[in-house]
Structure formats: C-alpha cells, structure tokens
Amino acid sequence: MTASFPIITTAPGKVIISGEHSAVYGKDVVASAVKNLRCYLLVEEITDVSNKENVHTKHDLELDFPDLKLKNLWNLERDFESIINNEENKVSVDSFSAFNQHLSDDIEAYLRNNSTENKETHLSHLHHSASHVFLYLLLHIAPKIKNKRFILKSNVPVGAGLGSSAAVSVCLVQALLYCIDSKYLNDLKIINELSLLGEKCVHGTPSGIDNAVATYGKAIKLSTFVEDDQKVKVLKVIDSFPESLNILLINTKIPKSTKTLVANVKKLYDQDTHMVTNILEAMHKCTQGILSDFELIKTLESGNSDQIYRDTLNNLFNSIRINHGLLSSIGVSHPGLEKSKILSDELKIGGTKLTGAGGGGCAMTILDPSASDEIINDFKHSLISLYDYDVYKSQLGGTGAFLIKTSNINSEILQDFEKNAKINDKVVQLLDSIIP
C-alpha cells in the first residue's frame, strides 16, 4: 500500500495506578491509559520546497511543536550528512530495535553546536529534549524521507508524570514507520520497541511501561524477574480491566525531580533495608489487591450483585489510600499532594493517591460512582480556586496507538493544526470520534 498524506497519529497519556518506586526493587507496577489525554501528530507533505532557490535556506523537514513554542527547519542532506553517512550510525535489520548510543551522542553534539537559545531555561531544556527525540527516531527509522512537515499537539501536560514524552515517541514512531512502509501500520510490538528508544533519549533507563501504555492502551502490568542473574521485564496487557471507572487527575503544577526522589528512596533503603523492604512488600500487596478488585469489578459490571460490587469498590478505595500512605512513609509525598488526599477523604468521593514519582506533580482520584456531581464539582472548585491546581475528569483505559488516514482528515482539522497554537476541543472531539 502506498503511503498517502496527510495522516495523523495519536497515542494516550498514562497514569500509574500502583507500584511507584517499588517497581525499582522488583515489585509489580500497574499503569493505565487516560481516555481524553492524548498526543496528536499531523504529518503532511511540504509542497513549496522547490520554490526556495537559496540552498542555505531551503529545507525539506519541519518540526512544529506549538505547545512548546518550538519550530525547527532542517535540510537532511545539508544538516545531517556526516551523521547519516557515519557507519556507526547506520541501522541494520538486526539492530532495528536496539538503542544506538553513538547516534544519540552525535545528535546531542549537533544540537549543542547549533542551538540559538542563549539561556539554560526549563523551556530551552524542553526544546532540546523534543528535538533530540525527534531527530534520533527520524535518523534511526527513516533517514531518507523528504519534504515532510510534522505538527505535534497534545493535551497531555508536560512534566506532570503523565507520560507526555512516551505519547510523543509513539506518535513519531507510528508516523515514521508509515513513511517507510505502511505494512507496519498495525505492528504494535515494533512500535512499542522503537518508542522505547525515544524514551531512552529523554530518561536514560526508562522502565518501558510509559511507552507500552501509549502503544497498547488499556492497562499494563510490568513485572520484573531475575533469570540467570539478569533482570527480565515482562509486560502484560490487562484484559480484565474495567474502563467504566471515572477518575480525576489533579496536577499540582509543583515541580519535582524524579531522579532526586528515586535517590532519596535508595538512601532510605540503604539506611534501613529491613523496614523499607517491608514497606515495598506491602506496596506490592496493594498492587495485587487492586488488580483483583479491578477484575471483580469488571465481572460484576454486567451482573446484579450490588452489595458485592459495593464491597469491592470499598476494598479498591482502601487499597488506593493505603498505597498512598505507604508512599508517603518513604518520603515521596508533598504537602500539595496531601491537600488533595485530605479533601478527597473528607468528601468521601473515592480513593486518592499520588501518582508517579511524587514530590509534587499529580494525584489521582478514582471516583466512587455513588458520589454526586455536586460534591465532585465542589472538590474540583476547591482545588482550582484555593491552590490553582489543574483538574481533569476522565476515564481509565482506552485506545493506544492509532493512525488516522487521509480520508478521515477534513479541512477543519487541518486548519486547526496549521493555524492554532493549541488544539481546540471541537477538533479533539472530531479526532476522538474516529478512534475506536
């Protein structure tokens, strides 16, 4: 099948339900896609390149990330000839899914040497990181493509621990694979493997669960085993996952450092290994309990066992609360997160815990179906008006990586991508109506 443009690729953000920090010590971690938090990437042909006569200004590749106020124009042959032709950077069939450190280092050097940003700011760091991921995946997967414009928009908050970088990587991988051979359209295994390479550009040694959720959707369990003195990671899509539960994601907008938080837990572990091991084991039991509750809720949704359903929900909320308490006990909570937790418990709207590394970032509330809209709205209003938090209502689960073909992209969608800095709600609704 011949590739035709424009196309849009899309992937969801994620939320960790249970297993933060304990996963570092070999315990299970469960994460879920979030239905209405997605990244969208429009890829279209550049039609005006031939009109540019000046070789020094001519470009055949555009990256436009308006959410970050980032726009780059490149000419592949002019700007990356030495990188592309370096034998150490060439990718064979056998190494297609392997990370090429030499290629990553060459791209890092190029970006440092060609940066026009004079200050080391948070935004300049994001620009560097986004450009690095894009160029790495491009030169790894499709170094010969020409005349393409990539416009990336997202409603997944950046830096909030909701998997924004993984969603971006998955979108890019889908698009680049489609550019070279549309047979990869439904190959989720290769999409997941290659998107992990993009995550390595950002995080160094990611667990792989963020890109797995962005690829496969629904919910994912990551288990770690030791086999022949080697750590083995096993990812499993949870089929029995209930997608009817509503959630609130609470973004405190408090900056945090995942690296520092992980290091602090390690220091605590080294100081009192026995005590922390017991806490980590208790976290693992919470994760197993949550998985069992999810499975039973999924079974009961179509039944008439009202009391059992109610009891199971209560068990789930208790496990969520206990999980938060255990995370707090190892020092990864924050007063800003505790405000959400305390208010949620006071209003009895469900189970609330921090999600992700902690130390700021986001909290998650799995809502009790019996909680009234009035009480939930009071909760949201309090967090927004008192603390200036961002609060998103959504559902767990949903579709993973998906490619929207040319025939489904109307003029309104194209105009929004090309003219507006933010993707508007109407266009999101149009796009989401196409996604299964």
N, C-alpha and C positions, 0 to 999 in steps of 0.2 A: 504494500500500500504506500503510495507516495504521500509524503508529508505535505500538508497544506496549512496555510496560516491566514488569519491569526488563530492562536489557541490560548486557552487559559488553564493553568494547572493550579490545584488547590490542595491544601493539607491543614489539619487542625492543630490547635494548641493542645496542651495537656495539663493535667493536674495530678499530683501524686496523692493517692488515697491513703496509703500506708507504706512504711518502710524507709522513710527518710533516715539517713545516717546509718541505720542498722544494716542497710544493704552493703555498706563499705566493709562490714565484718561478716559477710556471707549469708545474711538473712534475706528472706524474700521481700521484694518490693512490688507494689501494685500501682499502676498509673492508668488513667483513663483519658480518652479524648474528650474535648469540650465542644458541644454541638455548634454553638454560634460564635466561637472564636476561631477564625481561620485566616490563613495567608492565601493570597491570590496573586498569580504571576501571569501577566499578559505577554505573549511573545508574538511579534509581528515583523513583517519584512520592512527593512529600510529601503524606501524607493527613490530617495533623492541623492544617493551617494555619487552616482555618475555625473551629477551636475557640479560637483565640487572639484575644480581643476587643480587647486593648490595641494600638492602631495603632503604638505606639512599640516594641513587642516583636515584633510579627508579622513573619514572614519568609516568603519564597517561594523562597529559594535557599540551598542549603547546600553548602559545600565542606569535606570532611573528608579530611585527609591525615595519617593516624595515624603513619606513618613519621617525619614531621617534627613531630609533636605540634601540628599546625595544624588549627584548625576555625574557619570563618567562617560567620556567618549574615547574609544580606542580604535586603532588600526592594528589588526592582529599581526600582519607581516612586519610592519614598521616597529611596533612597540614590543613584540614578544618573539621576534625571530630567533634570537640567541637561546631563549628558554625552550622554545618548541624544538629547535634542532639539536639541543643537547641530548646525547644518547641516554644520560642518566635520568632524563625526564620523560622518556618515551614509555608508553604503557603497552604491554603485551596482553594477549588473551589470558595468560596465566596470572598476570598481576593486576587485572582489571579492578578487583575488589580490594586490593591492598593499598595502604597509605604510602605515598611516595614522599618521604621527608625531604629529599633533595629538591623536588619540585616546589614543595611548600616554602622551603628556605629561599629559593630563587624568587618566588613571588613576593615574599616578605622584603627582600632586598630591593626589588623593583619598586614596591610601594613606598619604602622609606626614601629612596633616591628621587622619586617623582612626586612626592607629596607637596601640595600647595598650601597646606594648613600649617601655620606657624606655631600654634599653641597646642599643648597637650591637654585637651579638654575631654569630658565624657563623650561629647558629640564626635570629636575627631577620632576617638578610640572606636566608636561605633562605625564610623565611615571606614576606618582601616579594616576592622573585622569583617564588615559586609563585603568590601571589595576583595579581601583575601579569600573568603569562602567562594565568591562568585568566580574569580579567576582560577582558583585551584580546580573547582569542579569543571569549568569550561575547558581548561587545558588538559585535564585528566581524561575527560569523556569525549569532548568534541572540539579538538584544537583546529579543525579545518572549516568550521562553519563561517559563513559570511553574511553580512547585511541583515543583521537581526537586532531588534530593539527589545529589551527586557524591562518591563514596567512592573514593579513589585509593590503591592499594597497589602496591608494587614490590619486586622483589628485585634491581634494578639499583642498585649502590652509588652514592650521590650524591657528586658532586665527585671522582670517580675517573677521569674521562675516558672513561667507557664509554657515553656518550650518554643519560644519565638524563633530561635536560631535553627532548631530542628525542622520546624514547619517551613522556613525559608529554604533550607537544604533540600528537603523532599520536593518542594516545588521546582527548584532549579534542576534537580536530577531528572525528574519526570520530563521536563521540557527539553533538556539536552539529549536525553535518550531518544525522545521523539524526533529530534532534529537529525540524528544519525541513522535511526532505523525504527520505524513505528511498530516493529514486532515486539518491542519492549513495553508496549502500552500497558499491559496487564501483568507484567513480571514484578510483583511486589517484593520478591526475595532480592532481586538485584537492585531495585530502588532503595530498599532498606540498607543493603550493604554499602552502596555508594553514598547515600546520605550520611552514613556514619563517618565517612571521610571528611565531609563538610563540618560535622560536629568536632572532629579531631582538630581542625584548623582553629576552632574557637576555644575548645575546652581542654585540649591536650589528651586526656584519658577519660572520655565520657563512658558512662555505663552502657549506653546503647538503647536505653528504654525510651528516651525522648523521641528519637527518630523512628523507633519501632511503633510507638503510638501514632505519630504523624503519618506513618506509612499504612499501617493496618487498621487504624481507627479502633473503635470499641474500647476494650480494656486489655492491658497486657500485664502478665506476671513475669518478673525476672527472677530466676533462681540461680544461685551460684554454688557449684560443687567443686571439690578438689579431686582430680583424677590424675594419677601418675605425677604427683607433686605439681600439677598445673591447675590453675583456676579455669573452670569451664562454666560459661554462662549459657543458660537455656531460657529462651523467650517463648512464652505461650500466650496465644490469644484466648481470652476467657469467653467461651461461648455462652455460659450461663449468666452473663452479666445483665442486670436489669437496666434498661435505658429509660425507664419511666420516672426515675427519681430526679426531682429538681434540685438545683444547687445554687448557692450564692458564692461567687468569688469576690473576695474583699482584698483589694490592692491598697495596702497602707502607703505605698509610694516611699517607704522608708528604705534608703539604700542599705545593701548588705553585701558581704563578701563571702561567697560560698567557700572559697579556699581557706579563709581565716576560720570560719565556723567548723569546717572539717578538721582543721589542725587543732582547734581547741578541744574537740571531742577526743581526738587522738591523745592529746596531752592528759586529759582526764582519765582515759583508758589506761595509759601507762602508769598513772599515779595510783589508781585503784582498779586493777584489772578485774578482780572478783566481783566488785559491786557493779561496775559498768557492764560486765558480761551478763549479769542477771537482768539488768535493765534492757539490754539488747535482746535477750531471750524473751522477755515479757513483750517487747515490741513485736517480735516475730509471732508470738501467740495472738496478739491483737490482729495482725495481718491475716492469720489463718482464720480467726473468728469472723472477721469482716468478709472474707471470701465465702465462708459457709453461709453467713447471713444473706449475702448477695444471691447465692444460688437458691436458697429457700424462698427469698422474696420473688425471684424470677418465676419459681414454680407456683407460688401462691397467687401471683397477679391475676391469673385466669380462673382461680378457684373461689370457693366460698368460705374459706377458713379465716374469718375475720379476726378472731382472737389470736390465732397463731400468727397471722400477719402482723398484728399489733405488737405481739411479744417479740417477734423477730426484729421489727423496726426498733424497738426499745433496746434490744441487745446490740444492734448495729450502732445506735447513737452512743451507748455506753462504751463500746469498743473505740469509737472515734474520740470520745472525751478522754478515756484512759490513755490512748495513744498520744494525745496532745500533752497530757500530764507527764508522761514518760520522756517525751522530747524536751519539755520544759526542765525536767530534772537533770538533764545533761547540758543545760545551759544554752540551748539554741532558740529559745523563745525571745520575746521582746515585749516591753510594756504596750507598744502599739498593737501587737497581736493579742495580748491578753485582754485589751479593751473589747475587742470583737468577741472573744470567747466568753467573757463575763456577761456581756449584754445578751448574747445568744442564750446562755443558760438561764438568765433572769426571765426572758420572754418565752422560754421553752419552745423554740422554733425548730429544733433539730439538734444535730451533732456538729460541733465546730472544732476545728483543729488548724494549726499552722500547716502549710503545705510547701514543700520544697526545703531549701536549706535552713529557713528560719532567719532569725536576726533582723527581721523586717520583712519586706516582700509581701507575700499573700497568705491569707487564711481562707479556709473553705468551710462552708456550712452545707451539709446535706439536710435538706428541708424535710420536716415532718409533714406528710400530706394533710394532716388534720389542722395544721397551723393556718390561721385565717390570713387572707390577703392584707387585711388592715394591720395586723401585728407585724407581718413581714415588711410591709411598707414603712411602718414605724421604725423598725430595725435599720432598714436601708437609710431612711431620712436622718436618723441619729448619727450614723457613721459618716454620712456625707456632710451634714451641717456642723457637727461638733469637731470632726477630725479631718475633714477634707479627703476622705478615702474615696476611691472609685469602687463601685459595687456593680457586678454583672450577674444577672439572673440567667441561668442556662440549664442544660441537662447533661448528664454524664453519657459518654459513648458517642456514637455517630460514625459517619463515613471517614475513612482515612484518605489516602492519596487518590486523586481523581483528576482526569483530564477532560476538559470541556472543548469539544470540537468546533471548528469554524462555523458549521451550520447553526449552532446554538448561540452564537455571539452576535447580538444585534447592535445597531448603531448607538443606542443609548449606553450600553455597556462600554463600547469603545470610546465614546466621547468622555465618559466619566473617568476612565483610566488615563486618557490623554490630556485632559484639561484640569481636573481637580486634584488637589493635594491629598485629600482623604477620600477613601471610598465611602459613598453615601449609603444610607440604609436601604433605599429602594433598589439600588444595584445589587447589594448583598442579598436581598430577598429574591431578585431575579436569578442570581447565580445559584443560591441555595435551593431554589425550586428545581434546578436541573440535576443537582447532586442527589443520588439515591439515599 
